[in-house]
Amino acid sequence: MKHLVQRLRTTEGAEIAEAALVLPVVFLFLLGIIWFGRAFNIYASITQAAQQAAIVAARPTCASCSPPVPPWPGTNFPGDVAVRDTVLTFIQASNLNPSLIPPNTNVKPSVFCDVPPPAGECSPSATTGNITICRQVLLNPPKEPTKPQICGAFVSFQYNFSLNLPFSSLNMTQIKMSAQAQSRMEN
């Protein structure tokens, strides 16, 4: 009987040692799943913000609404401030920090409808902060000359996300997420 008791005691110690080795790895995987899930949630939120801002930039205000202040020059389309405010509203509604939007280095569209946009309309400016708003962008580059051109608005920005995975090489890694969207212009 003594022999059996001694044998059980030694296996209990081994199980504790195995658990001490495995549980930190399991905990690290669990934290990784949580943080990558948060990163995916942030990416979905900023993509939705860019989509809604592109829709705002491409749609004129209604006839019974007060005119947009300031409107896009020569039209009844909302101005850049309204488009920027749409992005910031979606960012804040998702409990994200708007100050984590860095200066935008996204690629801007290279093909514009008929004529290039007015100077300054496709680059970040003081009124739009770090959000790029382009109008009169050609959404369907002509593959067939018989198809009509579709013009629209293009909105893009980036968001900094800090990945916090303790005890890993990814701890405090900055990830720059890009969001861009386009929408067809409506009259």
trRosetta pair geometry for C-beta under 8 A, 3 or more apart (Angstrom, degrees):
i j d omega theta_ij theta_ji phi_ij phi_ji
1 4 5.7 -54 -155 34 37 111
1 5 6.5 37 151 -18 68 106
2 5 5.7 -57 -150 37 34 112
2 6 6.3 33 155 -18 68 106
3 6 5.9 -55 -149 36 30 110
3 7 6.4 30 154 -20 64 108
4 7 5.7 -56 -148 36 31 112
4 8 6.5 31 155 -19 65 105
5 8 5.9 -54 -149 34 31 110
5 9 6.6 33 153 -20 63 106
6 9 5.8 -55 -151 33 32 114
6 10 6.7 29 155 -18 64 105
7 10 6.0 -56 -152 34 32 109
7 11 6.8 26 154 -14 65 106
8 11 6.0 -59 -150 38 34 107
8 12 6.5 38 154 -24 67 104
9 12 5.8 -52 -149 30 32 113
9 13 6.8 32 154 -17 62 104
10 13 5.9 -53 -155 34 35 112
10 14 6.7 36 149 -20 64 105
11 14 5.4 -52 -149 35 39 115
11 15 6.5 42 153 -22 68 101
12 15 5.8 -51 -150 32 33 111
12 16 6.7 33 153 -17 64 104
13 16 5.8 -53 -150 35 34 111
13 17 6.4 34 152 -18 65 106
14 17 5.6 -54 -148 37 33 112
14 18 6.3 35 153 -19 66 105
15 18 5.7 -52 -146 36 32 111
15 19 6.3 32 154 -18 65 106
16 19 5.7 -54 -147 37 31 111
16 20 6.3 34 152 -22 64 105
17 20 5.6 -53 -148 34 31 113
17 21 6.7 26 154 -15 63 105
18 21 5.9 -60 -153 38 33 107
18 22 6.0 15 158 -9 70 115
19 22 6.0 -63 -134 45 30 101
19 23 5.6 33 171 -28 70 112
20 23 6.6 -39 -122 27 20 110
20 24 7.9 20 172 -12 48 101
21 24 7.5 -71 -173 30 25 100
21 25 7.6 10 148 -6 60 113
22 25 5.8 -67 -160 40 42 110
22 26 6.1 38 150 -20 77 109
23 26 5.5 -54 -142 39 35 112
23 27 6.1 38 157 -22 67 106
24 27 5.4 -53 -144 38 33 114
24 28 6.3 37 154 -22 65 103
24 167 7.5 -70 178 121 114 165
25 28 5.6 -50 -148 33 32 113
25 29 6.6 33 151 -17 63 103
26 29 5.7 -53 -151 36 33 112
26 30 6.4 36 150 -21 65 105
27 30 5.5 -52 -148 35 33 115
27 31 6.5 33 153 -17 65 103
28 31 5.8 -52 -148 37 32 110
28 32 6.3 37 151 -22 63 106
28 165 7.2 70 -159 -175 83 102
28 167 6.4 -95 -100 84 118 115
28 168 6.5 128 -158 -56 120 117
29 32 5.5 -53 -148 35 32 116
29 33 6.5 35 154 -21 65 102
30 33 5.8 -51 -151 32 31 111
30 34 6.6 30 152 -17 63 105
31 34 5.6 -55 -149 37 34 112
31 35 6.2 24 158 -12 69 108
31 165 5.8 137 122 -130 117 77
31 166 7.3 -55 158 33 169 81
32 35 6.0 -59 -141 42 28 103
32 36 6.0 20 163 -11 66 111
32 165 6.0 37 -87 -119 74 130
32 168 7.8 74 -78 -35 106 167
33 36 6.2 -58 -139 43 24 104
33 37 6.1 30 157 -22 61 110
34 37 5.7 -60 -152 36 25 114
34 38 6.5 26 151 -19 63 105
35 38 5.5 -48 -148 34 36 113
35 39 6.5 39 151 -20 65 101
35 163 5.7 93 163 -151 132 80
35 164 6.4 -161 -112 55 136 64
35 165 5.9 -119 26 -67 162 91
36 39 5.3 -45 -146 34 38 116
36 40 6.5 41 152 -20 64 101
37 40 5.7 -52 -149 35 33 111
37 41 6.4 36 150 -20 64 105
38 41 5.5 -53 -149 36 33 115
38 42 6.4 34 153 -19 66 103
39 42 5.7 -53 -148 36 32 111
39 43 6.4 34 152 -20 64 105
39 161 5.7 118 -119 144 86 157
39 163 6.8 -4 -68 -92 128 98
39 175 6.7 18 -135 70 126 156
39 177 7.6 172 -168 -68 86 134
40 43 5.6 -52 -147 35 33 113
40 44 6.4 33 154 -18 65 104
41 44 5.8 -54 -148 36 30 110
41 45 6.4 30 153 -20 64 108
41 94 7.9 171 151 -171 93 116
42 45 5.6 -56 -147 37 32 113
42 46 6.3 22 160 -12 68 106
42 94 7.5 129 -120 144 55 134
42 96 6.4 114 -132 -99 94 128
42 159 6.6 -148 163 111 112 141
42 161 5.6 136 95 -93 162 134
42 177 6.5 152 117 18 107 165
43 46 6.3 -58 -143 40 28 101
43 47 6.2 29 156 -19 63 109
43 177 5.3 -134 -98 -156 82 142
43 179 7.6 172 -158 -78 59 98
44 47 5.8 -57 -146 37 29 112
44 48 6.4 30 155 -19 64 107
45 48 5.8 -56 -150 36 29 110
45 49 6.5 32 151 -21 64 105
45 90 6.9 169 177 153 81 96
45 91 7.3 104 144 -114 112 48
45 94 3.9 88 -151 -132 143 165
45 96 6.3 158 115 -27 145 136
46 49 5.3 -47 -146 34 38 117
46 50 6.5 40 153 -19 66 101
46 90 8.0 132 -114 116 35 115
46 91 7.1 34 -100 -97 76 88
46 96 7.5 -46 -66 55 91 179
46 157 7.4 -120 -172 83 112 98
46 159 4.9 -131 -91 -7 154 142
46 177 6.1 125 50 113 152 123
46 179 4.0 -142 135 -46 98 147
47 50 5.8 -53 -150 36 33 110
47 51 6.4 34 151 -20 65 105
47 179 4.9 -150 -84 -133 48 105
47 181 7.1 117 -169 -59 64 113
48 51 5.6 -52 -146 35 33 113
48 52 6.4 29 157 -15 66 106
48 90 6.1 -159 106 -170 92 139
49 52 6.1 -57 -147 39 28 106
49 53 6.2 28 155 -18 64 110
49 86 7.3 152 -166 131 73 76
49 87 4.8 79 164 -141 111 63
49 90 3.5 180 -102 89 90 137
49 91 5.7 38 -103 -52 158 73
49 94 7.7 -92 -51 -3 116 134
49 179 6.6 48 65 135 93 160
50 53 5.7 -57 -144 39 30 111
50 54 6.3 33 156 -21 65 105
50 87 7.0 34 -81 -111 48 103
50 155 5.1 -178 -159 100 76 104
50 156 6.6 31 -138 -105 130 38
50 157 6.7 -163 -89 29 104 88
50 179 4.1 -172 -27 144 137 106
50 180 5.7 -129 180 -121 152 10
50 181 4.0 145 129 1 96 110
51 54 5.8 -55 -149 34 29 110
51 55 6.6 30 152 -18 63 104
51 181 4.2 -160 -84 -133 52 163
51 183 7.5 107 -163 -60 60 111
52 55 5.6 -51 -150 34 35 113
52 56 6.5 37 151 -19 66 103
52 86 5.5 -149 120 167 100 118
52 87 7.8 165 77 -81 95 50
52 90 5.9 144 47 -56 139 143
53 56 5.6 -50 -148 36 35 112
53 57 6.3 34 153 -19 66 106
53 83 5.0 83 -168 -172 93 80
53 84 7.6 56 -137 -78 127 21
53 86 4.5 160 -95 91 73 120
53 87 4.7 8 -68 -58 141 87
53 90 7.7 -109 -39 11 94 134
53 131 7.3 -93 177 -178 163 139
53 133 7.6 -107 154 -101 114 103
53 155 4.4 -177 104 173 112 173
53 181 7.2 124 60 58 84 121
54 57 5.6 -54 -144 39 32 111
54 58 6.1 18 159 -11 65 115
54 152 7.5 29 179 159 107 110
54 153 5.2 170 -158 97 71 99
54 154 6.7 -2 -120 -125 112 19
54 155 4.4 -139 -68 13 79 111
54 181 4.2 -131 -10 107 142 101
54 182 5.6 -156 -158 -130 147 14
54 183 4.0 144 136 -7 99 107
55 58 6.0 -67 -143 44 27 102
55 59 6.0 9 166 -10 67 118
55 183 4.8 165 -83 -103 50 167
56 59 6.5 -68 -136 40 23 99
56 78 5.6 -41 164 50 91 145
56 82 6.1 -145 161 130 127 99
56 83 5.3 171 95 -104 116 68
56 86 4.7 -172 -1 -46 157 161
57 72 8.0 87 -157 -59 73 139
57 77 7.0 39 -175 174 45 119
57 78 6.8 -98 -102 67 39 98
57 83 4.6 37 -71 -102 97 132
57 133 5.8 -167 -111 -157 146 111
57 135 6.4 -142 165 -83 109 97
57 153 3.7 178 109 171 113 159
57 155 6.0 158 0 -55 145 113
57 183 7.0 135 64 50 88 118
58 77 7.6 -38 -142 -138 12 123
58 135 7.7 168 -91 -124 64 89
58 152 5.5 -13 -112 -158 134 76
58 153 4.0 -143 -64 12 88 116
58 183 4.0 -147 14 99 151 107
58 184 6.2 115 176 88 146 29
58 185 4.9 -126 -156 -97 89 48
58 186 6.2 85 142 6 87 81
59 77 7.4 138 86 -129 28 83
59 78 7.8 23 75 2 70 104
59 183 7.7 -45 -32 130 86 137
59 186 5.2 11 -113 44 67 121
60 75 6.8 -116 -106 161 105 101
60 76 4.5 55 -160 92 111 95
60 77 5.2 -76 -98 -80 64 59
60 186 6.7 -123 8 91 83 86
60 187 6.9 32 -6 -153 130 30
61 65 4.7 -112 167 76 108 133
61 66 7.9 -60 160 78 149 40
61 67 6.8 149 64 -137 151 38
61 68 5.2 178 -36 -40 139 99
61 71 7.8 -98 1 -109 123 109
61 76 5.4 -108 39 158 88 96
61 77 7.5 156 -13 -125 76 19
61 78 6.2 105 -55 -60 98 80
62 65 4.4 97 59 -10 86 109
66 69 7.9 -16 128 -26 107 102
67 71 6.1 -63 172 -46 97 123
67 76 6.7 -100 -134 -135 85 88
68 71 4.4 108 72 -89 100 76
68 72 7.8 17 86 -5 140 66
68 76 6.9 128 12 -175 104 57
68 77 7.1 -50 30 117 153 29
68 78 4.3 -165 -130 -115 154 57
68 79 5.6 174 139 -7 117 82
68 82 5.9 -62 -155 -29 119 150
69 79 7.0 -61 116 10 24 132
69 81 7.8 -39 106 65 63 134
70 79 4.5 82 79 -74 61 157
70 81 7.1 85 31 14 73 121
71 75 6.2 -150 156 81 116 61
71 76 6.0 -59 -143 -131 144 31
71 77 6.3 115 -170 65 90 49
71 78 6.8 -93 -127 -127 62 19
71 79 5.5 -144 -130 -53 10 90
72 75 5.0 -9 80 55 97 112
72 77 4.2 -12 26 78 125 105
72 78 6.9 47 -23 85 95 28
72 79 5.6 171 -56 -101 55 52
72 80 7.5 99 -92 -36 83 69
72 135 6.5 62 -154 -25 151 167
73 118 6.5 7 51 6 141 163
77 135 7.4 112 118 -123 163 150
78 82 3.7 -86 173 74 123 148
78 83 6.3 146 107 -45 113 77
79 82 5.5 106 58 7 64 98
79 83 7.4 -123 110 0 40 91
79 127 7.7 -62 151 154 112 142
80 83 5.5 -55 -149 38 40 112
80 84 6.1 42 153 -20 71 105
80 125 7.1 39 130 51 166 116
80 127 5.1 91 89 111 123 117
80 128 4.6 -73 166 -70 120 106
80 133 5.2 176 -126 52 94 152
81 84 5.7 -52 -145 38 31 112
81 85 6.2 34 154 -21 64 107
81 127 5.6 -76 -67 176 85 104
81 128 7.5 -124 -79 -83 43 61
82 85 5.6 -52 -145 37 30 113
82 86 6.6 39 151 -26 61 100
83 86 5.7 -48 -156 26 33 115
83 87 7.0 32 149 -15 62 100
83 128 7.1 -11 80 -122 105 108
83 131 7.3 -166 120 122 98 136
83 133 5.2 92 103 -109 154 143
83 155 6.5 -153 177 -103 121 130
84 87 5.8 -54 -157 34 36 110
84 88 6.3 29 151 -14 69 108
84 127 7.2 -164 -10 140 148 68
84 128 4.8 -167 -69 -139 125 62
84 129 5.9 121 -147 20 133 106
84 131 5.3 163 -111 48 83 141
84 133 7.5 -89 -55 -39 78 133
85 88 5.6 -55 -142 42 35 110
85 89 6.1 42 156 -26 67 104
86 89 5.8 -51 -146 32 28 113
86 90 6.7 22 157 -12 61 105
87 90 6.1 -63 -155 39 29 105
87 91 6.2 29 151 -20 67 110
87 131 5.5 170 28 -107 167 153
87 155 7.2 -162 -69 171 121 134
87 157 6.5 80 -160 10 151 150
88 91 5.4 -53 -143 37 34 114
88 92 6.1 28 159 -14 67 107
88 98 5.2 25 -135 -114 90 141
89 92 6.1 -58 -145 41 26 105
89 93 6.1 28 155 -21 63 110
90 93 5.6 -53 -141 37 31 113
90 94 6.5 24 159 -13 63 109
91 94 6.1 -68 -156 40 27 105
91 96 4.7 -88 -174 74 77 113
91 97 7.8 -56 159 77 112 16
91 98 5.0 108 107 -86 142 81
91 101 7.4 -60 -111 -48 162 121
91 159 7.8 -179 -123 -104 117 130
92 95 7.6 39 -176 -79 39 24
92 96 7.1 -104 -81 57 26 68
92 98 6.4 -23 -60 -41 88 111
96 100 7.1 -100 169 47 94 124
96 159 7.1 -18 176 -155 141 139
97 100 4.7 81 86 -9 100 108
98 101 6.0 -28 -174 -1 57 113
100 159 5.8 52 115 -163 101 74
100 160 4.5 -125 -176 53 95 91
100 161 7.6 82 161 -68 141 46
101 129 7.0 59 98 135 129 124
101 130 4.8 168 132 72 99 127
101 131 7.1 -12 167 -59 144 83
101 157 5.6 -12 -155 170 117 125
101 158 6.7 134 -154 77 65 56
101 159 5.8 -36 -96 -98 66 67
101 160 7.8 -161 -84 5 18 82
102 130 6.1 -177 114 -165 24 156
102 158 5.6 -34 51 86 90 114
102 159 8.0 156 7 -115 78 17
102 160 5.7 77 -29 -39 110 111
102 176 6.9 -51 30 -128 135 113
103 124 6.7 -162 -152 58 75 165
103 130 5.1 -124 -105 -125 33 109
104 124 5.4 147 34 -49 111 131
104 130 5.1 146 -27 174 86 76
104 131 6.6 105 -43 -108 140 18
104 132 4.9 -142 110 -28 159 103
104 156 6.3 124 -161 109 135 89
104 157 5.4 -86 -91 -123 119 54
104 158 5.8 157 -115 3 66 95
105 158 7.1 0 33 -19 74 145
106 132 6.2 -134 57 22 114 142
106 156 4.1 -109 80 142 162 139
106 157 7.3 -98 -11 -79 134 12
106 158 6.6 176 -45 -48 99 98
106 178 5.6 130 -95 -148 109 121
106 180 6.0 154 -170 -68 153 125
108 122 5.6 102 -170 162 138 111
108 123 7.4 -44 -81 -85 154 65
108 132 6.2 -126 -99 177 98 148
108 134 6.2 128 -162 -57 100 144
108 154 7.6 120 -158 109 67 139
108 156 7.6 -152 -100 36 59 137
109 112 7.2 118 112 -70 111 69
109 122 7.5 -102 49 -149 85 134
109 134 5.7 -172 30 103 110 160
109 137 4.5 62 76 -142 164 121
109 138 7.5 173 165 45 131 66
109 154 5.1 160 -18 -18 127 171
109 182 7.9 80 -64 -92 138 130
111 137 7.2 84 85 -167 65 68
111 138 4.2 -64 124 50 103 121
111 141 5.4 98 43 -96 173 100
112 115 7.1 -45 118 102 119 29
112 116 5.1 100 60 -116 155 49
112 117 5.9 -135 -140 -23 145 80
112 134 8.0 -116 -100 174 101 115
112 136 5.3 39 -167 121 99 94
112 137 6.0 -63 -112 -110 63 41
112 138 6.0 151 -158 -15 8 91
113 136 4.7 -117 42 -174 101 79
113 137 7.1 39 -15 83 90 7
113 138 5.1 145 -66 -72 66 79
113 149 5.8 139 -125 142 96 137
113 151 3.8 -18 -50 -98 153 120
114 136 7.4 -78 44 -168 89 117
114 149 7.8 166 -41 81 78 161
114 151 8.0 -31 2 -78 95 138
115 136 7.5 -28 71 166 66 150
116 136 7.9 124 -177 104 24 131
117 121 4.0 -109 143 74 125 134
117 122 5.5 119 57 -31 137 106
117 134 6.6 -163 -6 -159 159 76
117 135 5.8 122 -116 68 134 74
117 136 4.9 161 -80 51 92 120
118 121 4.9 90 64 -25 76 124
120 123 6.2 -82 -144 47 44 100
120 125 5.8 52 -175 -76 104 135
121 133 7.4 -79 178 100 64 83
121 134 6.7 95 129 -130 83 52
121 135 6.0 -68 166 33 126 93
121 136 7.9 40 118 28 145 107
122 132 6.9 31 -177 -173 56 99
122 133 7.6 -121 -114 91 43 43
122 134 4.0 39 -118 -107 94 98
122 135 7.9 -136 -74 24 84 53
122 154 8.0 30 -131 66 99 114
123 132 6.7 -36 -136 -126 24 94
124 128 5.8 -132 -145 85 62 107
124 129 6.8 -61 -162 106 108 32
124 130 5.7 -1 -137 -132 147 32
124 131 6.6 126 -113 56 96 30
124 132 5.6 -69 -58 -80 78 69
125 128 5.4 71 49 23 75 95
126 129 7.9 29 -171 -69 27 39
128 131 4.9 -112 163 67 100 88
128 132 7.5 105 126 -94 142 19
128 133 5.6 -142 -126 3 154 114
130 157 6.0 95 116 -141 83 105
130 158 7.5 -73 147 44 119 80
131 155 6.7 -5 175 -166 104 93
131 156 7.5 166 -162 83 62 37
131 157 4.4 -38 -111 -73 72 124
132 154 7.6 -23 119 116 99 91
132 155 6.9 157 86 -154 63 42
132 156 4.7 -8 58 59 111 86
132 157 6.7 174 17 -70 73 64
133 153 7.1 -15 -169 -173 81 105
133 154 7.5 152 -159 83 36 57
133 155 5.5 -2 -107 -106 69 80
134 137 5.1 71 120 -56 113 119
134 153 6.8 159 87 -160 54 56
134 154 4.2 -7 60 58 106 103
134 155 7.7 -163 26 -69 68 39
135 153 5.0 -20 -106 -107 69 85
135 154 7.8 -161 -73 23 28 71
135 185 7.4 81 -162 -87 90 122
136 151 5.6 -23 -141 -166 47 125
136 185 7.7 19 -84 -48 46 148
137 151 6.7 134 64 -160 39 67
137 152 5.6 -46 66 72 91 69
137 153 6.6 109 20 -124 109 15
137 154 4.5 43 -11 -19 164 116
137 182 6.5 -103 87 -133 137 121
138 141 6.0 86 122 -84 120 58
138 149 5.9 -62 -132 -162 98 110
138 150 7.4 101 -161 71 56 55
138 151 6.3 -43 -96 -102 47 66
139 150 4.6 -57 56 100 111 101
139 151 6.8 153 -4 -130 94 13
139 152 4.6 44 -50 13 125 122
139 182 5.8 160 -113 145 106 139
139 184 6.3 -73 1 -91 163 75
140 147 7.0 -80 125 125 135 131
140 149 6.9 -175 64 -146 92 48
140 150 4.8 61 9 33 110 107
142 145 5.8 51 175 -95 130 49
142 147 6.7 175 -130 63 78 97
142 149 7.0 -52 -63 -88 100 85
143 147 7.6 23 54 27 73 135
144 147 4.9 81 78 -7 98 105
150 184 5.7 -52 178 -121 109 107
151 184 7.4 96 81 -152 42 64
151 185 5.0 -15 101 16 89 126
152 182 5.2 86 110 173 135 97
152 183 5.3 -175 -169 90 119 37
152 184 4.6 -76 -90 -106 114 30
152 185 5.2 -161 -106 -24 43 73
153 182 6.7 172 86 -150 46 62
153 183 5.4 -8 54 56 91 87
153 185 6.4 108 -26 -76 83 81
154 180 7.0 2 -175 -173 89 101
154 181 7.5 175 -148 90 51 41
154 182 4.8 -17 -99 -99 72 92
155 180 6.8 176 92 -147 50 56
155 181 5.6 -7 58 58 92 84
155 182 7.7 170 19 -84 65 43
156 178 6.9 -2 -169 -175 103 94
156 179 6.7 173 -147 94 58 53
156 180 3.7 -6 -102 -103 99 95
156 181 7.6 165 -78 17 62 52
157 178 7.8 178 98 -150 32 58
157 179 5.9 -7 62 60 71 95
157 180 7.9 154 17 -78 44 64
158 176 5.3 2 -179 -180 128 95
158 177 6.5 152 -161 79 69 45
158 178 5.1 -34 -102 -98 84 63
158 179 7.3 164 -97 18 32 73
159 176 7.5 153 73 -158 36 52
159 177 4.9 -21 61 62 89 100
159 179 6.9 31 -6 -6 107 113
160 174 5.8 -26 -160 -163 102 103
160 175 7.4 139 -159 74 50 47
160 176 5.9 -25 -98 -101 65 68
160 177 7.8 -179 -84 19 15 78
161 174 7.4 137 73 -159 43 52
161 175 4.6 -26 67 65 96 98
161 176 7.8 177 22 -83 75 21
161 177 5.8 40 -5 -14 118 114
162 172 6.0 -16 -172 -147 105 54
162 173 7.3 152 -156 74 54 38
162 174 5.8 -28 -99 -98 70 63
162 175 7.6 179 -85 19 20 77
163 170 5.5 -50 114 158 130 104
163 171 7.6 -132 108 -129 81 19
163 172 7.2 -154 74 -84 60 4
163 173 4.6 -10 50 58 111 92
163 174 7.9 -157 12 -75 80 15
163 175 5.9 63 -28 -15 107 115
164 171 6.5 31 -151 -148 44 67
164 172 6.3 37 -102 -71 66 55
165 168 4.4 -24 120 44 113 129
165 170 4.7 29 45 83 129 104
165 171 5.3 -118 70 -81 62 64
166 171 5.7 64 -103 -107 31 126
167 171 7.3 109 20 -56 24 131
168 171 5.6 140 64 -37 69 86
170 173 4.9 -61 -166 -7 65 133
